[in-house]
Amino acid sequence: MTATAADNRAMQRNAVAVPLGESAALVTVRRGSRGPWSIVVDAPAPDREPLGPPPGFLALVGIGSCTCVTVTGVASRGESPLHGMRVAFDVVPNDPARLSIRQETTLEATLTEKDHLRLSRAVAHCPVGRDFTKRGVDIDDVVELDAPGKAPRPVAPEALAAALPRLSFEPGRVEAVHLPATGEWREIDGRRVLDQEGEVAIHVESGPPERRHRWAFMGGHSSAGWAPRPSSYALAALAGSSLLTLRAMAGLLEIDPDRLEVEVEVASPVPVGGKEASQEAAAAGRPDRVRWRRIVRARGVGPGASADLLTAGLALDPVVGYCRRGDLLDGDAVIVVPPGSGA
């Protein structure tokens, strides 16, 4: 491996989705030399067992674990010890056209007024939450066809939308619990400093009450790096959802649904100051913007396929819609409970 290739790999932050079975996607995520980690997502369906949760739930997994590590990092530099925390999302029917998602964050601490403000801001502006609720990410699309269609044709957006079933969410719940004992500390100039915020256990359940399906994930920050970082789940949510979106429209797009690949990579540089700077920006209510690149590779396309047509299909992906509108959540609340009562 050349020095340049090694440098590129060290900076790589991406998620790659490929088809799995008739309706699912296998998403592989990497962060530099860490990983790869494999995650399966699947489209909701009433008549079969899903291979994984709908892809939108990975966005909630990312937000939940990001909220935990961001708040933990901010609290470690404040005046009030944080004894535990939990982040829960309830996904419930709102009307026939959409689901409502509400976040509730519980902090186990006795907070000063200053720390209460800083931690509440950190909850509302955590870096992954920013991507889906604050329009904090710019997304560039690149479409690669193995051979351009010989007779590209337009397809009305209404026809594409009509071919798209509900892919990203179904009723369910996500609960992320920080594991304080996994935090890693070091000493600097005689001071005890939190080096790694620790790991987060995330439980996902989805589907109507009579047929709930359950999955478990791990995330967070650790020196070993065996669990994905929160941002990896955000990339996986978009890659998986985009692939399922294109598969659902494959006939209209004139593409082979089994010969697709969607990669989402971070195109912006690592922020100056690293995660501590990102956490403090969240605590101040001014998170930085990031840029992602979404790359679609389609093989075996028909004569009517074109990059413009696939780009129009990508614009209808539900997860990218949340990113561009910033409206994933319908509500959020922060609850503070006394130490010892259990977050």
Backbone hydrogen bonds in HBPLUS format (Angstrom, degrees):
<---DONOR---> <-ACCEPTOR-->    atom                        ^
c    i                          cat <-CA-CA->   ^        H-A-AA   ^      H-
h    n   atom  resd res      DA  || num        DHA   H-A  angle D-A-AA Bond
n    s   type  num  typ     dist DA aas  dist angle  dist       angle   num
A0006-ALA N   A0002-THR O   2.91 MM   4  6.15 156.8  1.96 149.9 156.7     1
A0007-ASP N   A0003-ALA O   2.87 MM   4  6.10 152.7  1.94 146.6 154.2     2
A0008-ASN N   A0004-THR O   2.89 MM   4  6.19 158.4  1.94 151.9 157.5     3
A0009-ARG N   A0005-ALA O   2.96 MM   4  6.18 156.6  2.01 146.4 152.7     4
A0010-ALA N   A0006-ALA O   2.98 MM   4  6.17 151.6  2.06 143.6 151.4     5
A0011-MET N   A0007-ASP O   3.20 MM   4  6.46 135.3  2.41 140.4 151.2     6
A0011-MET N   A0008-ASN O   3.20 MM   3  5.26 133.2  2.43  95.6 107.8     7
A0012-GLN N   A0008-ASN O   3.04 MM   4  6.07 116.9  2.45 138.6 154.7     8
A0012-GLN N   A0009-ARG O   3.20 MM   3  5.01 147.7  2.31  96.1 105.6     9
A0032-GLY N   A0012-GLN O   2.46 MM  20  4.74 165.9  1.48 157.8 161.5    10
A0266-VAL N   A0013-ARG O   2.95 MM 253  5.66 156.6  2.00 164.9 172.2    11
A0014-ASN N   A0030-ARG O   3.10 MM  16  5.58 148.5  2.21 139.4 148.9    12
A0030-ARG N   A0014-ASN O   2.99 MM  16  5.58 160.1  2.03 155.0 157.8    13
A0015-ALA N   A0264-VAL O   2.88 MM 249  5.32 142.1  2.03 144.1 156.3    14
A0264-VAL N   A0015-ALA O   2.84 MM 249  5.32 160.7  1.87 156.6 163.3    15
A0016-VAL N   A0028-THR O   2.85 MM  12  5.21 157.8  1.90 142.7 149.4    16
A0028-THR N   A0016-VAL O   2.82 MM  12  5.21 161.7  1.86 146.4 149.5    17
A0017-ALA N   A0262-VAL O   2.74 MM 245  5.16 167.9  1.76 155.0 158.5    18
A0262-VAL N   A0017-ALA O   3.02 MM 245  5.16 162.9  2.04 146.3 151.8    19
A0018-VAL N   A0026-LEU O   3.01 MM   8  5.44 152.5  2.09 140.8 148.6    20
A0026-LEU N   A0018-VAL O   2.89 MM   8  5.44 158.6  1.94 160.4 165.4    21
A0020-LEU N   A0024-ALA O   2.96 MM   4  4.94 151.9  2.04 128.5 122.2    22
A0024-ALA N   A0020-LEU O   3.08 MM   4  4.94 134.2  2.30 166.7 163.0    23
A0025-ALA N   A0041-VAL O   2.91 MM  16  5.45 156.0  1.97 155.4 156.8    24
A0041-VAL N   A0025-ALA O   3.05 MM  16  5.45 162.8  2.08 155.0 160.5    25
A0027-VAL N   A0039-ILE O   2.72 MM  12  5.08 174.4  1.73 167.1 166.7    26
A0039-ILE N   A0027-VAL O   2.79 MM  12  5.08 156.4  1.84 150.7 158.6    27
A0029-VAL N   A0037-TRP O   2.90 MM   8  5.32 158.9  1.94 151.8 157.9    28
A0037-TRP N   A0029-VAL O   3.01 MM   8  5.32 155.3  2.07 146.2 154.2    29
A0031-ARG N   A0034-ARG O   3.16 MM   3  5.17 171.3  2.17 140.8 142.1    30
A0034-ARG N   A0031-ARG O   2.93 MM   3  5.17 150.7  2.02 134.7 132.4    31
A0042-ASP N   A0053-PRO O   3.03 MM  11  5.73 154.7  2.10 122.9 129.6    32
A0057-PHE N   A0054-PRO O   3.08 MM   3  5.88 149.4  2.18 123.1 130.1    33
A0058-LEU N   A0055-PRO O   2.96 MM   3  5.53 147.3  2.07 114.1 123.1    34
A0056-GLY N   A0168-SER O   2.87 MM 112  4.34 127.6  2.15 114.9 126.4    35
A0059-ALA N   A0056-GLY O   3.00 MM   3  5.36 134.5  2.21 104.7 116.6    36
A0061-VAL N   A0057-PHE O   2.92 MM   4  6.27 150.9  2.00 145.5 154.3    37
A0062-GLY N   A0058-LEU O   2.88 MM   4  6.10 157.1  1.93 144.7 150.4    38
A0063-ILE N   A0059-ALA O   2.89 MM   4  6.17 157.8  1.94 146.9 153.0    39
A0064-GLY N   A0060-LEU O   2.82 MM   4  5.89 165.6  1.84 149.7 154.2    40
A0065-SER N   A0061-VAL O   3.04 MM   4  6.19 168.0  2.05 149.4 152.5    41
A0066-CYS N   A0062-GLY O   2.86 MM   4  5.87 151.9  1.94 143.1 152.1    42
A0067-THR N   A0063-ILE O   2.79 MM   4  5.88 160.0  1.83 150.5 155.6    43
A0068-CYS N   A0064-GLY O   3.17 MM   4  6.38 157.5  2.23 141.7 147.4    44
A0069-VAL N   A0065-SER O   3.11 MM   4  6.38 168.9  2.12 151.0 152.5    45
A0070-THR N   A0066-CYS O   2.84 MM   4  5.86 159.3  1.89 152.5 159.2    46
A0071-VAL N   A0067-THR O   2.97 MM   4  5.92 169.0  1.98 148.1 151.8    47
A0072-THR N   A0068-CYS O   2.98 MM   4  6.02 156.4  2.04 143.1 150.6    48
A0073-GLY N   A0069-VAL O   2.96 MM   4  6.02 158.2  2.01 141.0 146.5    49
A0074-VAL N   A0070-THR O   2.99 MM   4  6.23 165.8  2.01 153.4 157.2    50
A0075-ALA N   A0071-VAL O   2.83 MM   4  5.93 163.3  1.86 151.2 156.4    51
A0076-SER N   A0072-THR O   3.04 MM   4  6.18 144.9  2.17 142.0 150.6    52
A0077-ARG N   A0074-VAL O   3.11 MM   3  5.51 149.6  2.20 108.0 116.9    53
A0078-GLY N   A0075-ALA O   3.00 MM   3  4.98 164.9  2.03 109.2 111.8    54
A0083-HIS N   A0108-GLU O   2.87 MM  25  5.38 158.0  1.92 176.8 175.3    55
A0108-GLU N   A0084-GLY O   2.85 MM  24  5.04 163.1  1.88 158.9 153.1    56
A0178-HIS N   A0085-MET O   3.23 MM  93  5.81 163.8  2.25 149.7 154.6    57
A0086-ARG N   A0106-THR O   3.01 MM  20  5.22 150.4  2.10 144.1 152.4    58
A0106-THR N   A0086-ARG O   2.81 MM  20  5.22 166.8  1.83 159.6 164.1    59
A0087-VAL N   A0176-ALA O   2.82 MM  89  5.06 162.3  1.86 150.2 156.2    60
A0176-ALA N   A0087-VAL O   2.72 MM  89  5.06 170.4  1.73 157.9 161.2    61
A0088-ALA N   A0104-GLU O   2.90 MM  16  5.27 167.1  1.91 149.7 154.0    62
A0104-GLU N   A0088-ALA O   2.83 MM  16  5.27 155.6  1.89 154.6 159.9    63
A0089-PHE N   A0174-VAL O   2.75 MM  85  5.07 153.2  1.82 152.7 158.4    64
A0174-VAL N   A0089-PHE O   2.96 MM  85  5.07 156.2  2.02 141.8 148.8    65
A0090-ASP N   A0102-ARG O   3.01 MM  12  5.47 155.6  2.07 151.4 157.6    66
A0102-ARG N   A0090-ASP O   3.12 MM  12  5.47 156.9  2.18 144.0 150.5    67
A0091-VAL N   A0172-GLY O   2.88 MM  81  5.05 172.1  1.88 148.1 146.9    68
A0172-GLY N   A0091-VAL O   2.97 MM  81  5.05 158.4  2.02 134.1 138.5    69
A0092-VAL N   A0100-SER O   2.90 MM   8  5.31 161.7  1.94 156.0 158.2    70
A0100-SER N   A0092-VAL O   2.69 MM   8  5.31 169.0  1.71 173.0 169.6    71
A0094-ASN N   A0098-ARG O   3.31 MM   4  6.08 163.2  2.34 144.4 143.7    72
A0095-ASP N   A0098-ARG O   3.38 MM   3  5.69 171.1  2.39 152.7 151.8    73
A0098-ARG N   A0095-ASP O   3.22 MM   3  5.69 142.8  2.37 113.3 122.2    74
A0330-ASP N   A0101-ILE O   2.72 MM 229  5.54 174.2  1.72 161.5 163.6    75
A0103-GLN N   A0331-GLY O   2.90 MM 228  6.25 162.8  1.93 146.3 147.8    76
A0333-ALA N   A0103-GLN O   2.92 MM 230  6.35 136.2  2.12 137.1 150.6    77
A0105-THR N   A0333-ALA O   2.83 MM 228  6.19 169.2  1.84 162.5 165.0    78
A0335-ILE N   A0105-THR O   2.76 MM 230  6.12 165.5  1.78 162.8 167.4    79
A0107-LEU N   A0335-ILE O   2.77 MM 228  6.18 161.0  1.80 162.5 169.0    80
A0337-VAL N   A0107-LEU O   2.81 MM 230  6.16 164.6  1.83 162.7 167.2    81
A0109-ALA N   A0337-VAL O   3.00 MM 228  6.27 139.7  2.17 165.7 177.8    82
A0116-HIS N   A0112-THR O   2.86 MM   4  6.04 157.8  1.91 153.5 160.2    83
A0117-LEU N   A0113-GLU O   3.14 MM   4  6.34 155.8  2.20 144.0 149.3    84
A0118-ARG N   A0114-LYS O   3.01 MM   4  6.30 164.5  2.03 151.3 155.6    85
A0119-LEU N   A0115-ASP O   2.82 MM   4  5.89 170.9  1.83 155.8 158.5    86
A0120-SER N   A0116-HIS O   2.99 MM   4  5.96 154.0  2.06 139.8 147.5    87
A0121-ARG N   A0117-LEU O   2.98 MM   4  6.15 156.2  2.04 146.9 153.4    88
A0122-ALA N   A0118-ARG O   2.92 MM   4  6.16 153.2  1.99 143.7 151.7    89
A0123-VAL N   A0119-LEU O   2.95 MM   4  6.23 148.9  2.05 144.9 152.3    90
A0124-ALA N   A0120-SER O   3.11 MM   4  6.38 160.8  2.15 145.3 150.0    91
A0125-HIS N   A0121-ARG O   2.88 MM   4  5.98 136.0  2.08 149.5 161.7    92
A0130-ARG N   A0126-CYS O   2.85 MM   4  6.01 154.2  1.92 163.1 171.8    93
A0131-ASP N   A0128-VAL O   3.01 MM   3  5.31 130.4  2.27 103.3 115.7    94
A0132-PHE N   A0129-GLY O   3.08 MM   3  5.49 135.6  2.29 108.6 119.4    95
A0133-THR N   A0129-GLY O   2.85 MM   4  5.84 141.6  2.00 159.3 171.8    96
A0134-LYS N   A0130-ARG O   3.05 MM   4  4.72 150.1  2.14 124.3 127.1    97
A0136-GLY N   A0130-ARG O   3.12 MM   6  5.19 152.5  2.20 137.8 134.9    98
A0328-LEU N   A0132-PHE O   3.41 MM 196  5.84 161.3  2.45 149.0 150.0    99
A0290-VAL N   A0136-GLY O   3.07 MM 154  6.53 154.4  2.14 154.5 162.3   100
A0138-ASP N   A0290-VAL O   2.95 MM 152  6.41 157.5  2.00 149.4 155.2   101
A0292-TRP N   A0138-ASP O   2.78 MM 154  6.18 162.1  1.82 164.9 171.3   102
A0140-ASP N   A0292-TRP O   2.98 MM 152  6.38 163.1  2.01 151.6 154.8   103
A0294-ARG N   A0140-ASP O   2.75 MM 154  6.05 168.1  1.77 167.3 171.6   104
A0142-VAL N   A0294-ARG O   2.87 MM 152  6.17 153.8  1.94 161.4 161.2   105
A0296-VAL N   A0142-VAL O   2.83 MM 154  6.26 161.7  1.86 161.3 166.9   106
A0144-GLU N   A0296-VAL O   2.72 MM 152  5.97 164.5  1.74 167.0 172.5   107
A0298-ALA N   A0144-GLU O   2.92 MM 154  6.32 164.8  1.94 167.3 172.5   108
A0146-ASP N   A0298-ALA O   3.09 MM 152  6.46 141.6  2.25 163.7 172.6   109
A0151-ALA N   A0303-PRO O   2.72 MM 152  5.23 159.2  1.76 136.1 140.6   110
A0159-ALA N   A0156-ALA O   2.89 MM   3  5.33 129.6  2.15 110.6 123.4   111
A0160-LEU N   A0156-ALA O   3.25 MM   4  6.71 154.1  2.32 151.0 158.4   112
A0161-ALA N   A0157-PRO O   2.87 MM   4  6.10 165.8  1.89 154.4 158.3   113
A0162-ALA N   A0158-GLU O   2.98 MM   4  6.08 149.5  2.07 139.8 147.8   114
A0163-ALA N   A0160-LEU O   3.08 MM   3  5.29 136.3  2.28 100.9 112.9   115
A0164-LEU N   A0161-ALA O   3.08 MM   3  5.22 160.0  2.12 106.8 113.0   116
A0207-GLY N   A0171-PRO O   2.71 MM  36  5.36 145.4  1.82 167.3 171.9   117
A0173-ARG N   A0205-GLU O   2.83 MM  32  5.37 154.0  1.90 148.7 154.9   118
A0205-GLU N   A0173-ARG O   2.91 MM  32  5.37 155.6  1.97 161.0 166.2   119
A0175-GLU N   A0203-HIS O   2.93 MM  28  5.32 158.7  1.98 151.5 158.4   120
A0203-HIS N   A0175-GLU O   2.88 MM  28  5.32 161.6  1.91 150.8 154.8   121
A0177-VAL N   A0201-ALA O   2.85 MM  24  5.32 164.2  1.87 153.7 158.4   122
A0201-ALA N   A0177-VAL O   3.00 MM  24  5.32 159.3  2.05 154.4 150.1   123
A0179-LEU N   A0199-GLU O   2.97 MM  20  5.68 159.0  2.02 169.5 162.8   124
A0182-THR N   A0179-LEU O   2.99 MM   3  5.82 166.1  2.01 128.4 132.9   125
A0183-GLY N   A0180-PRO O   3.11 MM   3  5.66 170.6  2.12 119.9 122.7   126
A0184-GLU N   A0196-GLN O   2.85 MM  12  4.89 165.6  1.87 143.5 147.8   127
A0195-ASP N   A0184-GLU O   2.73 MM  11  5.55 147.7  1.83 148.0 159.0   128
A0196-GLN N   A0184-GLU O   3.06 MM  12  4.89 161.8  2.10 134.6 138.6   129
A0186-ARG N   A0193-VAL O   2.86 MM   7  5.39 158.0  1.91 154.2 161.5   130
A0193-VAL N   A0186-ARG O   2.73 MM   7  5.39 178.1  1.73 173.5 173.9   131
A0188-ILE N   A0191-ARG O   2.79 MM   3  5.14 156.1  1.84 148.5 154.2   132
A0191-ARG N   A0188-ILE O   2.83 MM   3  5.14 160.2  1.87 114.3 121.0   133
A0198-GLY N   A0221-HIS O   2.93 MM  23  5.14 136.2  2.12 150.1 153.4   134
A0221-HIS N   A0198-GLY O   2.93 MM  23  5.14 151.9  2.01 146.8 142.8   135
A0200-VAL N   A0219-GLY O   2.81 MM  19  5.16 152.6  1.88 141.8 140.6   136
A0219-GLY N   A0200-VAL O   3.02 MM  19  5.16 149.6  2.11 144.9 152.1   137
A0202-ILE N   A0217-PHE O   2.92 MM  15  5.05 174.1  1.92 148.8 146.9   138
A0217-PHE N   A0202-ILE O   2.82 MM  15  5.05 161.1  1.86 152.5 156.9   139
A0204-VAL N   A0215-TRP O   2.87 MM  11  5.13 174.0  1.87 153.6 154.5   140
A0215-TRP N   A0204-VAL O   2.82 MM  11  5.13 155.5  1.88 149.1 154.7   141
A0206-SER N   A0213-HIS O   2.94 MM   7  5.47 150.4  2.03 147.1 156.7   142
A0213-HIS N   A0206-SER O   2.91 MM   7  5.47 159.9  1.95 153.5 159.9   143
A0211-ARG N   A0208-PRO O   2.95 MM   3  5.66 162.1  1.98 126.0 131.8   144
A0232-SER N   A0229-ARG O   3.00 MM   3  5.51 138.9  2.18 113.5 124.6   145
A0233-TYR N   A0230-PRO O   3.05 MM   3  5.53 132.2  2.29 109.7 120.9   146
A0235-LEU N   A0231-SER O   3.09 MM   4  6.43 160.3  2.13 153.0 156.5   147
A0236-ALA N   A0232-SER O   2.96 MM   4  6.15 155.5  2.02 143.2 150.6   148
A0237-ALA N   A0233-TYR O   2.90 MM   4  6.07 149.2  1.99 143.1 150.6   149
A0238-LEU N   A0234-ALA O   3.28 MM   4  6.61 159.7  2.33 149.2 152.5   150
A0239-ALA N   A0235-LEU O   2.95 MM   4  6.17 167.9  1.96 155.3 159.1   151
A0240-GLY N   A0236-ALA O   2.87 MM   4  5.84 169.6  1.88 150.3 153.9   152
A0241-SER N   A0237-ALA O   3.00 MM   4  5.98 161.8  2.04 142.2 148.1   153
A0242-SER N   A0238-LEU O   2.90 MM   4  5.89 159.0  1.95 146.5 152.7   154
A0243-LEU N   A0239-ALA O   3.07 MM   4  6.25 159.2  2.12 147.5 152.8   155
A0244-LEU N   A0240-GLY O   3.04 MM   4  6.28 166.3  2.06 152.1 155.6   156
A0245-THR N   A0241-SER O   2.88 MM   4  6.02 150.0  1.97 145.6 154.5   157
A0246-LEU N   A0242-SER O   3.04 MM   4  6.30 163.6  2.06 151.2 153.9   158
A0247-ARG N   A0243-LEU O   2.96 MM   4  6.19 156.5  2.01 150.4 157.5   159
A0248-ALA N   A0244-LEU O   3.04 MM   4  6.18 152.2  2.12 142.7 149.3   160
A0249-MET N   A0245-THR O   3.26 MM   4  6.56 136.3  2.47 139.5 150.7   161
A0249-MET N   A0246-LEU O   3.16 MM   3  5.12 130.4  2.42  94.2 107.2   162
A0250-ALA N   A0247-ARG O   3.26 MM   3  4.95 166.6  2.28 101.9 105.0   163
A0252-LEU N   A0249-MET O   3.04 MM   3  5.57 114.4  2.48 116.3 130.7   164
A0253-LEU N   A0249-MET O   2.96 MM   4  6.07 157.2  2.01 158.3 164.6   165
A0254-GLU N   A0250-ALA O   2.84 MM   4  5.74 119.6  2.21 140.9 154.6   166
A0255-ILE N   A0250-ALA O   3.16 MM   5  5.18 161.8  2.19 139.2 144.9   167
A0254-GLU N   A0251-GLY O   3.33 MM   3  5.10 144.7  2.46  92.7 102.6   168
A0302-GLY N   A0254-GLU O   2.73 MM  48  4.88 172.6  1.74 148.3 147.2   169
A0259-ARG N   A0256-ASP O   3.09 MM   3  5.45 169.6  2.10 118.1 120.8   170
A0299-ARG N   A0259-ARG O   3.08 MM  40  5.39 153.8  2.15 152.3 159.7   171
A0261-GLU N   A0297-ARG O   2.99 MM  36  5.14 129.6  2.25 141.9 152.9   172
A0297-ARG N   A0261-GLU O   2.83 MM  36  5.14 165.7  1.85 157.4 160.6   173
A0263-GLU N   A0295-ILE O   2.83 MM  32  5.07 165.8  1.85 151.6 156.2   174
A0295-ILE N   A0263-GLU O   2.71 MM  32  5.07 167.7  1.72 159.5 162.8   175
A0265-GLU N   A0293-ARG O   2.92 MM  28  5.29 161.3  1.96 148.4 153.3   176
A0293-ARG N   A0265-GLU O   2.79 MM  28  5.29 158.4  1.83 154.7 161.5   177
A0267-ALA N   A0291-ARG O   2.78 MM  24  5.37 152.3  1.86 139.6 146.8   178
A0274-GLY N   A0271-PRO O   3.03 MM   3  5.49 159.4  2.07 133.8 133.8   179
A0278-SER N   A0274-GLY O   3.19 MM   4  6.54 155.1  2.26 146.7 154.1   180
A0279-GLN N   A0275-LYS O   2.83 MM   4  6.03 156.5  1.89 151.1 157.2   181
A0280-GLU N   A0276-GLU O   2.97 MM   4  6.19 161.4  2.00 149.2 153.9   182
A0281-ALA N   A0277-ALA O   2.94 MM   4  6.11 148.3  2.04 142.6 151.5   183
A0282-ALA N   A0278-SER O   3.04 MM   4  6.29 149.7  2.13 141.7 149.5   184
A0283-ALA N   A0279-GLN O   2.93 MM   4  6.27 155.5  1.99 148.4 155.3   185
A0284-ALA N   A0280-GLU O   3.01 MM   4  6.20 132.3  2.25 136.7 148.5   186
A0286-ARG N   A0281-ALA O   2.87 MM   5  5.23 166.7  1.89 160.2 155.9   187
A0285-GLY N   A0282-ALA O   2.93 MM   3  4.97 154.6  2.00 102.8 111.0   188
A0305-ALA N   A0302-GLY O   3.24 MM   3  5.53 165.4  2.26 111.9 116.3   189
A0310-LEU N   A0306-SER O   3.11 MM   4  6.44 161.8  2.15 151.4 155.5   190
A0311-THR N   A0307-ALA O   2.92 MM   4  6.07 152.8  1.99 145.7 153.8   191
A0312-ALA N   A0308-ASP O   2.98 MM   4  6.23 147.4  2.09 141.9 150.1   192
A0313-GLY N   A0309-LEU O   3.08 MM   4  6.44 148.0  2.19 142.1 150.8   193
A0314-LEU N   A0310-LEU O   2.87 MM   4  6.18 155.3  1.93 150.1 156.9   194
A0315-ALA N   A0311-THR O   3.10 MM   4  6.33 143.2  2.24 141.5 150.3   195
A0316-LEU N   A0313-GLY O   3.05 MM   3  5.50 152.9  2.13 110.4 118.5   196
A0317-ASP N   A0314-LEU O   3.04 MM   3  5.34 166.0  2.06 112.9 117.1   197
A0321-GLY N   A0317-ASP O   3.12 MM   4  6.33 143.5  2.26 145.9 156.7   198
A0322-TYR N   A0318-PRO O   3.11 MM   4  6.54 147.7  2.22 147.1 154.1   199
A0323-CYS N   A0319-VAL O   3.13 MM   4  6.51 158.0  2.18 148.0 153.8   200
A0324-ARG N   A0320-VAL O   2.96 MM   4  6.17 160.3  2.00 149.5 153.9   201
A0325-ARG N   A0321-GLY O   2.89 MM   4  5.98 149.1  1.99 149.1 157.4   202
A0326-GLY N   A0322-TYR O   2.68 MM   4  5.32 145.4  1.79 141.8 151.1   203
A0341-SER N   A0338-PRO O   3.17 MM   3  5.82 161.5  2.21 139.3 140.8   204
